[in-house]
Amino acid sequence: MNTQQESSTLAFILTTTSGYIQETGGQLTVNFNSVQLDTSSPQAYSFGVVATAAPGFAITELKWDFGDGASIIVPYCCENQVSEVQYHAYQQTGSYSVVVIACDSGGNCGDTAVTVNWITPIPEYQNIIIPILGALSAAMLTLGYMKRRRVG
């Protein structure tokens, strides 16, 4: 029975050393305001972004590209500023560039990017359940043996 725990290292790297990238497309700004790794099960990154349109314009959508082929488009209506958080878990170890493009009702678009390194996911509960069940079975067998020994 193998009861060794796997260890892992988790990190993210910003694409700039001065903080999150902020780019302007026309009258619109968009930037990441948080990037965090949640190590509880299921392990995933949370990406927070804020997009702001110029006065008189409204954000119409956020387009997310997680760098591994997964993407999502989130429509908006009638809001000058939106704040959104998306969660994403990667299937393979690697470095991924996450890009968010925000567009407004005036046809302006802006984008922001951050690079994350998905090292080795923390083992999920199902990966450690077998050693726990094995130890529990051994304890139950021992208790049953001791109980029979006292009776006989």
Secondary structure, DSSP 8 states (H G I E B T S, - for coil): ----------EEE-SSTTSS-EEEETTEEEEEEEEEEE-SSS-EEEEEEEEE--TT--EEEEEEE-SSS-EEEEEEEEESEEEEEEEE--SSSEEEEEEEEEEETTS-EEEEEEEEEE------HHHHHHHHHHHHHHHHHHHHHHHHHHH-
